[in-house]
């Protein structure tokens, strides 16, 4: 049960004060008979009632103030805003290599700033690259065939014809490989393959859709499919390797690693003959490749909504203990390696800046330790205090900067908030010119930005932490402590039943994690529900402090079930069909969702389950309840309550399993998972214990009776 927040005085201006005073006029002053608002006596009553209400208001703030002081006593602070993240694609002004054997490359430094275009309505949003990016010419060193892996055909290109598939009749599963030198990291590269072939007449396949599957090695024997780009100017023009010349462009993933193929190490791309649709046809004879050239068109790197500040002087020490200084900007992101506070000291007769270490608190700091604490929400830097001990002695926690010494921070990043969740293709402005870089853009929307934690959200977090008591024993403890690991977590649920897995081994705790991708889900981008490795590591590291030594953690995504609703409705007279259908789709999207999309819920405020109005249970609604079935009667009731809907004629439902990693849009904007959803007259969609529902593209039609 939630802790009650008492109201010390519930008197209200009109009902409890003014009206009550007017009723007592007859008893205490019977000669007063004029009760009109223009009467001076009534004016005085309203004046004193207003003053009384103000006192009541201030009195009712006392519980909140005590609550806040108690949270402060527990060391609970408002969590800072989190920054949105995305991937920035840098395009070269000319493909590399510029000429054969040329080694020209270009480096995008860590912290390079790229921004959105500033308009009258929207201010500029700045993103900075997380890592240094080197774009160099790809070094193709091997071309091999599966049935003849000991032979490198690259050296024979231009001299003899390369037949990639079995002769005379290619067989399903035939594969050939392109191997690149591992010295040049191809992670995130945009590669263009130029093929020169002997022209044929199609040889039994459909040129626009050949039965070829392209895959890239991601390390440890793992291969993933890559699709040739169909963006303007990048479409596949090889005709299934049957045209005399043609090109295709691939966008490689960011997490590539060198791998071994038949004992040879490098970065590998392979092409496999596989007929996935009957209309693709099948090769009657193998293509004939004369020459292959590979170029770099650009590369992609990760970026964060943040601005980098270097060598900011934050003040001068007065030589006293417990000094605090504020940065010019806040909130700031967590410090990275090399980002720290530096204090002037004299070494060998020379004044130099010496780096100090950031600590969580000063409890283990000694007089000689160069320690400081950092409040990322407020941008406040504190040095060790001087505290009196129970025996009367005074102890210094942490070293005190010498008097009249300058203090600076080498580098930090500030930014964050929902403003950073910008749509795709919005980050386009290079704030400083980079040689050979023509343009930059974000091919996918930025996600993960959240505003600073509200007081209501901090209260809920305090309740969770008090229940857990800094140890993880029960399933609820793991949920409460896991949620505190990162603001990037939307929901977390302990899967005690082991549903969706082969059963849980004794001592195993399985947690189902839904990332805080509110804006992406509202925009219909389900790919952002992917549990990223960085978030997984962050949660595991945090829970390692509290879990039992005998407990084993297993983090994974829930089972997402996508639901498509087809509804035929009759609208009210004088209502606009496009407005009513938009309202119905919005209502369905806000109901069938893994994360509550209302502003209150996105900040962690408990609100009622929308299903409660349909006769279902009420709970702290944060999204679709794990394992809760969907009934078509709920949709009838939900749609009927939408303003402008007169009647609901019929509702059909369809479903499919949603794998977030396969929901990502391809380079041309199409979803990678194009599995069709068939709607039918079903009454219930059953949800497993580890499952939640999410909305697909709903269809709402306006009909007449």
Protein Blocks (a to p, Z undefined) as FASTA:
>chain_A
ZZddddfblcdfklmmmmmmmmmmmmmmmmlmbfcfklmklmmmmmmmmmmmmmmmmmmm
mmmmmmmmmmmmnopacddddddddddddddfbdcdfbghiabdcdddehiacdddddfk
lccdddddfbdcdddddddfbdcdfklmmbcfklmgokaccdfbacfbdcehiacddddd
fklccehiacdddddddddehnopafklccbdcdddebjhiacdddddfbehiacfklno
pafbdcddddddfkbccddeehiacdddddddddfbfklopafbdcddfbdcdddfbdcd
ddddddddehiafbdcehighiacddfbdcdddddehiacdddddeehiacdddddddfb
lmlpcfklccddddfknopacdddddddfkopacdehjaddehiacddfbdceeedjklm
ccehklmcdfbdcehiabdcdfbdcehiacdddfklmmmmmmmmmmnnopafbfmlmmmm
mmmmpmkbfbdcddfkopoiabjaehiacddddddffklmmnopaklmpccfklmmmmmm
mmmmmmcfkbccdddddddddddddddddddehiafklmmmmmmmmmmmmmccbdfbfkl
mnopacddfklmnopacdddfbjcehiacdfklmmmmmmmpghiabdfbdcdddddddfk
lmpccfkopafblcdcdddddfbdcddfkbccdddddddddddZZ
